């Protein structure tokens, strides 16, 4: 399991007692691919990193490369077709459009890491938004209490799914498909005959979603802080590994990665500051991605999630509470769906019968898959939610600029999704052939 990158791999996850690794090769087996890469980088620096990266690509370990390349191509095509696509104003709009779907996709990534699926995230998001609208607008609840009610509803729904799955063995596909229909009906019931509610435009929630942006100075300061924390964390990790007699990346590599991170963050911030700036709502989304990624990669719970997704029986024999892992992941998925629904309602300043409907459900699932999370479980990255949501919403945004209707958008999204799943299947075969599965 990789702890130094953004993608999780199950080959070193906990396995049965006495095996040493999740694949049961034992201590005498060949060094794991990740350890080979680390030693290559430690001994050869930048050239070693390039060699390790090339070797991974050749073995089918593509990581986020396909989605990044695809995103660049999509942006290039739309920019050629309409010069306004990469304008500061449109990219700010794109970040706002991406947030709600991206937050929902975080939960989908977690479920896919277990090799399961949740088809009801759209309905759950719509129901949570309906609860927000009715309690806040019609019943006069305090905003904070209405928000907590919507999030708590998502949590309860997820725990209900997890209980059905772990206690009765009902497939997640069936459970969540029933939830899709049932909670859609409950949403209509909650909204009542009117079917639509407008949120107060002067409320703090609407202001946060539509009018709250970071000042240029604060945005640049945040970039500097993130890069500084990254470099210091890497240097501290390097010192700890060197003190323990383990291979450690050279300082020059850490400096190069820090500089690359600075460029990756600065360019979009500069562009966004050309208009309204970095949205607070989008920053919340990115923060949730980073926090969830750290939870998956750096905590015992996260490593257990990956282990269960890679081999549930091996995880159980290793002492992992498999039932609790399923419960927590389903609960997290529905909670993220609820948060995404609340953010969507805030951005649109309204809740209605179509909230969470249309293509919200499929867009969130497609975002996770297109972003690089495997449908086979045990492999993926939380950053898939960010990259995949950007791809999905870039397609929607670009086609809207070209005045093309939704029929084209559906077909283009379907084609991108099919390509992503095909790449995942082929890369999985290649990893198995090269011993990196």
ChimeraX attribute file (.defattr): number of C-alpha atoms within 10 A of each C-alpha:
attribute: neighborCount
match mode: 1-to-1
recipient: residues
	/A:1	23
	/A:2	18
	/A:3	14
	/A:4	13
	/A:5	12
	/A:6	19
	/A:7	21
	/A:8	26
	/A:9	25
	/A:10	27
	/A:11	26
	/A:12	20
	/A:13	25
	/A:14	28
	/A:15	27
	/A:16	17
	/A:17	14
	/A:18	10
	/A:19	14
	/A:20	15
	/A:21	20
	/A:22	22
	/A:23	18
	/A:24	17
	/A:25	14
	/A:26	12
	/A:27	11
	/A:28	6
	/A:29	8
	/A:30	9
	/A:31	11
	/A:32	15
	/A:33	18
	/A:34	20
	/A:35	12
	/A:36	13
	/A:37	19
	/A:38	19
	/A:39	18
	/A:40	21
	/A:41	22
	/A:42	19
	/A:43	16
	/A:44	14
	/A:45	20
	/A:46	17
	/A:47	12
	/A:48	17
	/A:49	20
	/A:50	14
	/A:51	16
	/A:52	20
	/A:53	14
	/A:54	13
	/A:55	14
	/A:56	19
	/A:57	16
	/A:58	14
	/A:59	19
	/A:60	22
	/A:61	21
	/A:62	19
	/A:63	23
	/A:64	20
	/A:65	13
	/A:66	17
	/A:67	22
	/A:68	16
	/A:69	10
	/A:70	15
	/A:71	20
	/A:72	12
	/A:73	12
	/A:74	15
	/A:75	17
	/A:76	15
	/A:77	13
	/A:78	20
	/A:79	15
	/A:80	11
	/A:81	14
	/A:82	15
	/A:83	11
	/A:84	15
	/A:85	23
	/A:86	18
	/A:87	15
	/A:88	20
	/A:89	17
	/A:90	17
	/A:91	21
	/A:92	24
	/A:93	14
	/A:94	20
	/A:95	22
	/A:96	23
	/A:97	20
	/A:98	26
	/A:99	27
	/A:100	29
	/A:101	35
	/A:102	35
	/A:103	29
	/A:104	33
	/A:105	35
	/A:106	31
	/A:107	29
	/A:108	33
	/A:109	33
	/A:110	32
	/A:111	26
	/A:112	25
	/A:113	29
	/A:114	27
	/A:115	21
	/A:116	19
	/A:117	25
	/A:118	25
	/A:119	22
	/A:120	26
	/A:121	36
	/A:122	31
	/A:123	30
	/A:124	36
	/A:125	37
	/A:126	33
	/A:127	33
	/A:128	32
	/A:129	31
	/A:130	32
	/A:131	22
	/A:132	29
	/A:133	32
	/A:134	21
	/A:135	18
	/A:136	19
	/A:137	17
	/A:138	10
	/A:139	10
	/A:140	11
	/A:141	15
	/A:142	11
	/A:143	17
	/A:144	12
	/A:145	13
	/A:146	22
	/A:147	23
	/A:148	14
	/A:149	17
	/A:150	26
	/A:151	25
	/A:152	17
	/A:153	19
	/A:154	28
	/A:155	22
	/A:156	15
	/A:157	21
	/A:158	28
	/A:159	21
	/A:160	15
	/A:161	24
	/A:162	25
	/A:163	19
	/A:164	16
	/A:165	19
	/A:166	17
	/A:167	9
	/A:168	9
	/A:169	10
	/A:170	14
	/A:171	15
	/A:172	21
	/A:173	14
	/A:174	14
	/A:175	19
	/A:176	20
	/A:177	16
	/A:178	14
	/A:179	21
	/A:180	20
	/A:181	13
	/A:182	14
	/A:183	22
	/A:184	24
	/A:185	14
	/A:186	16
	/A:187	25
	/A:188	19
	/A:189	14
	/A:190	16
	/A:191	20
	/A:192	13
	/A:193	8
	/A:194	9
	/A:195	15
	/A:196	18
	/A:197	19
	/A:198	15
	/A:199	21
	/A:200	16
	/A:201	13
	/A:202	8
	/A:203	12
	/A:204	14
	/A:205	22
	/A:206	21
	/A:207	16
	/A:208	16
	/A:209	23
	/A:210	17
	/A:211	14
	/A:212	17
	/A:213	21
	/A:214	16
	/A:215	14
	/A:216	17
	/A:217	9
	/A:218	12
	/A:219	21
	/A:220	17
	/A:221	11
	/A:222	14
	/A:223	18
	/A:224	15
	/A:225	12
	/A:226	16
	/A:227	19
	/A:228	14
	/A:229	13
	/A:230	16
	/A:231	20
	/A:232	14
	/A:233	13
	/A:234	21
	/A:235	18
	/A:236	12
	/A:237	15
	/A:238	19
	/A:239	15
	/A:240	13
	/A:241	14
	/A:242	13
	/A:243	11
	/A:244	10
	/A:245	9
	/A:246	14
	/A:247	17
	/A:248	23
	/A:249	25
	/A:250	16
	/A:251	15
	/A:252	11
	/A:253	16
	/A:254	19
	/A:255	14
	/A:256	13
	/A:257	16
	/A:258	20
	/A:259	14
	/A:260	13
	/A:261	16
	/A:262	16
	/A:263	14
	/A:264	12
	/A:265	18
	/A:266	16
	/A:267	10
	/A:268	16
	/A:269	18
	/A:270	16
	/A:271	18
	/A:272	23
	/A:273	20
	/A:274	15
	/A:275	14
	/A:276	18
	/A:277	22
	/A:278	26
	/A:279	24
	/A:280	17
	/A:281	22
	/A:282	22
	/A:283	16
	/A:284	13
	/A:285	25
	/A:286	18
	/A:287	12
	/A:288	17
	/A:289	22
	/A:290	16
	/A:291	12
	/A:292	19
	/A:293	21
	/A:294	15
	/A:295	15
	/A:296	24
	/A:297	25
	/A:298	14
	/A:299	11
	/A:300	11
	/A:301	18
	/A:302	21
	/A:303	25
	/A:304	27
	/A:305	29
	/A:306	32
	/A:307	32
	/A:308	28
	/A:309	24
	/A:310	27
	/A:311	21
	/A:312	20
	/A:313	15
	/A:314	21
	/A:315	24
	/A:316	18
	/A:317	14
	/A:318	19
	/A:319	13
	/A:320	22
	/A:321	14
	/A:322	19
	/A:323	14
	/A:324	14
	/A:325	20
	/A:326	24
	/A:327	19
	/A:328	19
	/A:329	26
	/A:330	30
	/A:331	24
	/A:332	22
	/A:333	28
	/A:334	31
	/A:335	29
	/A:336	28
	/A:337	37
	/A:338	34
	/A:339	24
	/A:340	31
	/A:341	34
	/A:342	29
	/A:343	25
	/A:344	26
	/A:345	29
	/A:346	27
	/A:347	22
	/A:348	14
	/A:349	20
	/A:350	19
	/A:351	28
	/A:352	21
	/A:353	21
	/A:354	15
	/A:355	26
	/A:356	31
	/A:357	18
	/A:358	10
	/A:359	11
	/A:360	21
	/A:361	23
	/A:362	17
	/A:363	24
	/A:364	29
	/A:365	29
	/A:366	26
	/A:367	30
	/A:368	33
	/A:369	27
	/A:370	31
	/A:371	33
	/A:372	30
	/A:373	32
	/A:374	25
	/A:375	21
	/A:376	17
	/A:377	24
	/A:378	31
	/A:379	27
	/A:380	27
	/A:381	29
	/A:382	31
	/A:383	25
	/A:384	29
	/A:385	34
	/A:386	24
	/A:387	21
	/A:388	31
	/A:389	32
	/A:390	24
	/A:391	26
	/A:392	26
	/A:393	22
	/A:394	22
	/A:395	22
	/A:396	21
	/A:397	22
	/A:398	24
	/A:399	20
	/A:400	13
	/A:401	16
	/A:402	12
	/A:403	9
	/A:404	12
	/A:405	11
	/A:406	12
	/A:407	8
	/A:408	13
	/A:409	18
	/A:410	14
	/A:411	11
	/A:412	16
	/A:413	21
	/A:414	13
	/A:415	11
	/A:416	18
	/A:417	22
	/A:418	15
	/A:419	14
	/A:420	21
	/A:421	18
	/A:422	12
	/A:423	18
	/A:424	24
	/A:425	15
	/A:426	11
	/A:427	20
	/A:428	21
	/A:429	16
	/A:430	18
	/A:431	18
	/A:432	12
	/A:433	12
	/A:434	15
	/A:435	12
	/A:436	19
	/A:437	20
